[in-house]
Amino acid sequence: MANSNKTIIHWLRWPLYYRLTLIVLLIILVFGSIMSLVEPNEFPTTFDGIWWAVVTISTVGFGDYVPHTYVGRGIAMLMIIVGASFVTAYFATISAAAIKSQHSYMEGERPFKGTNHVVLIGWNEKANEMIESLLSVKPYKQIVLIDETLHTAPLIENVHFIRGNPSNDRTLQKANIEDADAAIITADQHKNEHDADMYSILVLLTLKGVNPKLYCVIEILTEHQANNASRAGADEIIKSYKLTSHFMMSSYLAKNGLSHFYSELNPASGNLFQVLPVTDRLVGKTFRDASHELLDNESILIGVKRGEETKLNPPLTYQIQANDSLIVYTH
């Protein structure tokens, strides 16, 4: 009794569509084989009987094989009564599973199974612009968007939506954060600047706690939280308040339509900034000589990064050292 109960429990643990598939196949094989035995003249082979069972039970009814004896017709009636209900339940279950899967995806409930993807935290106009830029530069890069304010997925190619709190481990596990390439945290537009920064840092701590090696870029709105973001392990801190103010002041001072130039800084335009290690042939050369050499490769030398110090447009006599990194604008 215990063994039979165990078997029943094991059977019931199978997904419903698996069980229905096995039952329908069993009905087709059994009734098809029986019909080939009962009416061998009309169904010369077992395959003919199985073919008749499939056509009949699916309600297609080609009419190429028809039982003629009373026994054969009785078997056919029994198969239709028993089988049609299971076939209907089978197709209804498959349809329901497909609809449920689609709803699960649209509502952000389906986990992401890919690897080497970019996790984008927060949905706003900045996030939308970043997605377009990234897909223009790397069209096959998978992006996982995590947001708890969206109710349905923004239908964008290569973007997988996860609805939930990004400071929750379960949400990050759905995004497969352990196999991600990087994470970008945008400031929450629904909070004030201080609360938005505190929330972003909390998300950063959660990301680093789950995957300490994850490369994290965070947007900070206030100066006094920048140090906390650095202590929390941010690999790159974007101080959007400084960038915006600098661009606005530069536009005012230039008074000559610099906003069109700023739009060209978008990687989607075909040009992008890169930080490159210094090659052996550039060590010891001046900024002027290095600029001329890089121009031959259609790259513009913008500045030099030396440790924590960054120099943009240094003096032409500034000497390049072995441990420096070159900031270039290239395509």
N, C-alpha and C positions, 0 to 999 in steps of 0.2 A: 504493500500500500504506500509506504514511504517513497519507494522508487518511482511508482507511477505518479505520485504527487510532485516529485522532483522533476519528472519529465514534463508534466503539464506546466509547471512554473517556468521551466526553461523555454518551453514552446511559446508561452504568453509573453516572455521577455523580448521575443523577436519583434521587429517593426511590423505593423499591421500589413503593409503592402507586401512584405516578404512572405508572410503566412498566406495571404490571399493568392499570391502568385503560385505558390506550391500547391494549394488546393485546386486552383483552376487547371494547372498542368496535370495534376493527378486525375481529375475528372476527364480531361481530354484523352489522356493515355488509356485509362481504364475503359471508358465507353467506346473509344475508337477501336480498341483491341477486341472488345466483346462483339461489336457490330461486324467486324471482319470474320469472326467465328460463326455468328448466327446466320449471316447472309453472305457466304463466300462467293456466290455468283455475281452479286451486285458490288461487293467490295473484295476484289481478288487478293489484295495485300493488306497487311496491317497499316501501312502508310496511307492507303486509300481511306481506311476507317478513321484514322487520326485526322486526315484532311477534312473529311466530312464533319467530324466532331468540332474542329476549329471553326469551319464555315457556319455550322448550325448554331453553336453556342454563342458566337459573336453576332448572331442575328443577321448575317450577310445573306446567306441562303442562295448560293449560285444555282442549285438544282441539278448539278452534274451527277451527284450521287444521292439516291433516294431509297430508303428501305421499303420493301414490298410486303413482307410477311407481317402478321399481327404481332409476332414476338419482336421483330425488328422495330416496328412502329411504337410498340410499348416501351422498348428501351430508349427510343428517341424521345418520347414524351417525358420519361423519367429524367433523362439528361437535360432536357430543356428546363424542366421545373427546378431541378437541383442546380444546374450549372448557370442558368441565366442570372439567378440572384447573385451568385458569387462573382460572375463577370461584371455585372453592374456595380457591385460593391468594389471590385478591383479598380475599374476605371474611375469611379467616384473618389476612391482613396488616392489614386495617382494624381487626379486633378486637384484635389484638396492639398496634397503635399506640394505640388508645383505652386499653387497660389500662396500657401503658407511660406514657402521658401522665398517667393517674390516679395511678400509683405515683410518678411524678416530682413531682407536686404534693404528695402526701402525705409524701414523704420530703424535701421542701424543696429540690428540685433545679431546679424551673422558675423562670426569671427573671421578675421583675415588670416589666410594660411600662407601667404607669400613671404619672401625674405628680401633683405637688402632694399627695403622700401623707406620712404620718408614719411614720418608722422607729423602731421600739421595739427596743432592744437588751436581751436577756436575758429569759428566761421564769421568772417566779416569781409569788407571790400578788399582789405590788404591780403587776406588769405586767398580770395578769388584771383587777384592779380598775380600772386606768387604761383598759384597753380598753373595759370596760363603761361607764365614765364618759364617755369620748370618743364612743362610739357612741350614748349617750343624748343628748348635746348636739349632735353632728354625725353623724346616722345614716348619711350617705352618704360620710363621710370614709374613704378607703382607708388601711389600716394594714399595714405590712410588719414582721413579727416576725423578728428575727435571733437565733438561738440555736444553740449547738453541742451541747447536752446532750439536747435533744428528738430522738426518732427518728421521730416522726410528727407531722403538723400538728395543732394544737388546732383542731378544726372550729368556728370562730367566723366568723360572717358578716362580710364585708368585711376579713378578716384573711388576708394572704398570708404563708405561712411560708417562710423561707429558712434552711436548715441550713448552718452554717459559722461560721468564726471572724470576728467583726466587725472585727478588726484587719487582715484580709486584703483587699487591694484587689479581688480577684476576687469575694469575697462581697458587698462593697458595690456592685460593678457589677451583680450579679444583682438587688440591691435597687433599682437605678436611683437611686442616691444623688444624682446630679447634678441630678435633677429633683424631689427631695424638698422638702417644705415645712419639715420640722423633724425632729430626731432626739432621742430621750429615752434616756439611758443609765442603766440601773438597776444597782445594785451586785450583783456575782456572789455568790450565796448559798453557793456551794460553796468559797469561799476565805475566809481570815481577813481581818480588816478592812484591814490594811495592803496585803496582796496584792490584795484586791478594788479598793482605790482606785488602786493602780498600774496594774492592768489597765484600769480605767475610763478613766484618763487616756490610756493608750496607744490605746484605741479612739477617744477624743476627738481625739487628734492625727491618727489615720488619717482620721476623718471630715472634719476641717478641711483635711487635705491634699488630699483628693479634691474637696471642695466647700467652699471657704473662706467662702462666703456662707451656708452652712447654719446655721439657728438650732439651737443645741445646749443641751439641758438635761441636767445630769449629777448623779447622786446620789453624795455623798461621805460616808464613814463616820467619818473621822478628821479632826481639826482641822488637823494639820500638812500635809495634802495639799490643803487648800482653795486655798491660794495657787498651788500647782502647777497645779491645774485652771483657775484664772483665767489663769495664764500660757499654758496650752495653748489658750486661746481660748474657754472656756465662756461662753455667753451668760447662762446661769442656773445657779447652783450650789445644789443642795438639800442642806443639811446635816441629814440625817435623824436623826443622833444628838441634835442640838439640838432639833429639832421634837418628837421623841418624849419627851425629858426635860422639855421645857417643858409639854407636854400632861399628862404624868403628875404633875408638880408642881402644876400648876393644878388638876387633879382632886383632888389631896390637900388643897390649901388650901381649895377650895370645898366639898368633901365633900357634893356635892348632885347627883350623876349627870351630870357634864359630858360623859361619853363619848357620851351621846345627842346632845348639841349638836355634838360633833365630827363625828358621822356626817352631820349636815346640811350640813357644809362641802363634801361631795362634790358636784361639779357636776351629777351625775345627779339630785340632789334638786330641781333647778330653779333653784338659786341658785349664783352664782359670783363670785369676785373679779375685778375688772377694774382696769387702770391706764389712766386717761383723761387726755388733755391738758387743760389749763385753758382754758376758753372766755373770750372777751374780757369777757363780762358778769360773770365771777367774779374777774377780776384786781383786786386791791386790797381785796377783801372779807375779812372775818374767817372763821375756821373755823366759827364759829356760824352766820353768814349763809349760807355755802356749804352747810353741812349742811342748813339749812332748805330751801334751794332744791332740793337734790338729793332731799330727802324727797318733794317734790311729784312727782318722777319715779320714785318707789318705789325709790330707791337710798339706801343708808346710807353716809355718808362715814366711812371708817375712819381714814385718815391722809393724809399728804402726802409725796411723794417729791421732794426737792430735790437734784439732782445725784446724788452717791453716798450722801447722807444720807436716811434714811427716818424720819419721825416718825409714830408711831401715837398717836391720840387726843391731839393737841397741845393747849395752852391754847386756850380759846374765843376769845381775842383774837389768836391766831396769824394773820398776814396772808398771804393767797394772792398769789403772784407769778406773772408771765407765764410763766416757764420751768418752773414746778412741774408735777408730775403728781399726779392725785388717785387715791387707792386707795379704791375703792368696793365694796360688797357689793350685788349687784343680781340681778335675774332677768329 
